[in-house]
Amino acid sequence: MQSRSPAWGVVIGLVGLGLAAWIAFGRALFGMAGSLAIVYALTLGIVMVVLHIFIAEGFVRTAQRGFRHRGATYGSLAACWGLAVVLGLLIPDVTPAGLQTIVSGTSEPARGMAIGFANPIGIIMIVFAFVALFLARGDAVGRADAPRIEEDELL
C-alpha cells in the first residue's frame, strides 16, 4: 500500500469529522436525539477530530517525502473507522422515552447489552486511532526498509 498524493490527508480529515458527527449526533437520524449528544460532541467528537487531523498530517508528510505507508497504518485506521461506526449504533442517549440506542431502542436486555459493548468499543476505537497516528507519523520519517515511491508508480 502506498500514498499517492497529499489528498489522502484531506480524505482522512473529512472522514474523521464525519465519524465524530456520527458518534455525537447519529441518533438524530433515527429520531432519538437526546441530551447526551452535546456531551459526546465535546468529548469523543473532539478527540476523534483532533486525532484524525494529526493522522492526516502524517499521511501528507509521508506523501510529500515520497515514502510508502505500511499496511498496518491502513489497517489500524480502518479498524478505528469500523469501530466508530459500530459505536455510533450502540452509544446510548437520554430521550423522553428513556435511555435508548439505535440498535436496541428502549427494550431490555438488548439496551443493556448495547451499552455494555459501547464502552469497550469506544476505548478500543481510541486505541486504534492512536496506533494509526503513531504509525502514520513513523511512516513520515521513513525507515531503512521503506522504499521510496518511484516516479513511474505515481502515474
C-alpha positions in Angstrom: 0.0 0.0 0.0 1.2 3.5 -0.6 0.0 7.1 -0.5 -0.1 8.6 -4.0 -0.8 12.2 -3.0 -1.3 14.5 -0.1 -5.1 14.4 -0.9 -5.3 11.4 1.4 -4.8 13.8 4.3 -7.9 15.7 3.3 -9.9 12.5 3.0 -8.8 11.3 6.4 -9.6 14.6 8.0 -13.1 14.6 6.4 -13.8 11.0 7.4 -12.7 11.8 11.0 -15.1 14.8 11.1 -17.9 12.7 9.7 -17.3 9.9 12.2 -17.2 12.4 15.1 -20.6 13.8 13.9 -22.0 10.2 13.6 -20.9 9.3 17.1 -22.3 12.5 18.6 -25.4 13.2 16.6 -26.1 9.9 14.6 -29.1 9.1 16.8 -30.9 12.2 15.5 -31.1 10.4 12.1 -33.3 7.8 13.8 -35.4 10.2 15.8 -33.6 9.5 19.0 -31.7 12.8 19.6 -31.2 13.4 23.3 -29.4 15.4 25.9 -26.1 13.4 25.7 -25.4 14.4 22.1 -23.6 17.6 23.2 -21.6 15.7 25.8 -20.5 13.2 23.1 -19.6 16.0 20.7 -17.5 17.8 23.3 -15.6 14.6 24.4 -15.5 11.8 21.8 -16.1 14.1 18.9 -13.3 16.5 19.7 -10.9 13.6 20.4 -11.7 11.9 17.1 -11.3 15.1 15.1 -8.0 16.1 16.7 -6.6 12.6 16.3 -7.6 12.5 12.6 -6.1 15.9 12.0 -2.7 14.6 13.2 -3.1 11.3 11.3 -3.9 13.3 8.2 -0.8 15.4 8.8 1.3 12.2 9.0 -0.2 11.0 5.7 0.5 14.3 4.0 4.1 14.4 5.3 4.7 10.8 4.1 3.4 11.6 0.6 5.5 14.8 0.4 8.6 13.0 1.4 8.0 10.1 -1.0 7.7 7.3 1.5 5.1 4.5 1.5 2.7 3.7 4.2 2.8 0.3 6.0 -0.2 -1.9 5.7 -0.6 -1.7 9.5 -1.2 2.1 9.2 -4.1 1.5 6.8 -5.3 -1.5 8.9 -5.4 0.4 12.2 -7.1 3.4 10.6 -9.7 1.1 9.0 -10.3 -0.7 12.4 -10.7 2.7 14.0 -13.3 3.7 11.4 -15.2 0.5 11.7 -15.4 0.6 15.4 -16.6 4.3 15.2 -19.5 3.2 13.0 -20.4 0.4 15.5 -20.0 2.8 18.4 -22.5 5.2 16.8 -25.0 2.4 16.7 -24.5 1.3 20.3 -23.9 4.5 22.2 -26.9 5.4 24.4 -28.8 8.7 24.7 -31.3 10.1 27.1 -34.6 10.8 25.3 -38.2 11.5 26.5 -38.8 7.7 26.1 -35.9 6.9 28.3 -32.3 5.7 27.7 -32.0 4.1 24.3 -29.6 3.2 21.5 -30.1 2.9 17.7 -29.8 -0.8 17.8 -32.0 -1.7 20.8 -34.3 1.3 21.3 -35.6 1.1 24.9 -36.1 -2.7 25.1 -34.2 -4.7 27.7 -32.0 -6.7 27.8 -30.8 -5.5 24.3 -30.3 -2.0 25.6 -28.1 -3.1 28.5 -26.0 -5.3 26.2 -25.6 -2.5 23.7 -24.5 -0.1 26.4 -22.2 -2.8 27.8 -20.5 -3.2 24.4 -20.3 0.6 23.7 -17.8 1.4 26.3 -15.1 -1.1 25.4 -15.7 -0.5 21.7 -15.1 3.3 22.3 -11.9 2.6 24.2 -10.6 0.2 21.5 -11.5 2.7 18.8 -9.4 5.4 20.5 -6.5 3.0 20.9 -6.6 2.2 17.2 -6.7 5.9 16.4 -3.6 6.4 18.5 -1.9 3.4 16.8 -2.8 4.8 13.4 -1.4 8.2 14.5 2.0 6.7 15.7 2.3 4.6 12.6 1.4 7.4 10.2 4.0 9.7 11.9 6.6 6.9 11.8 5.9 6.4 8.0 6.5 10.1 7.5 10.1 9.9 8.8 10.8 6.8 6.8 12.6 3.6 7.8 15.6 1.9 6.4 13.5 -0.8 4.8 10.9 1.6 3.4 11.4 2.1 -0.3 10.5 5.5 -1.8 7.8 5.7 -4.3 9.2 5.7 -7.8 8.1 8.3 -10.4 6.6 5.7 -12.7 4.3 4.5 -9.8 2.8 7.9 -9.4 1.2 7.9 -12.8 
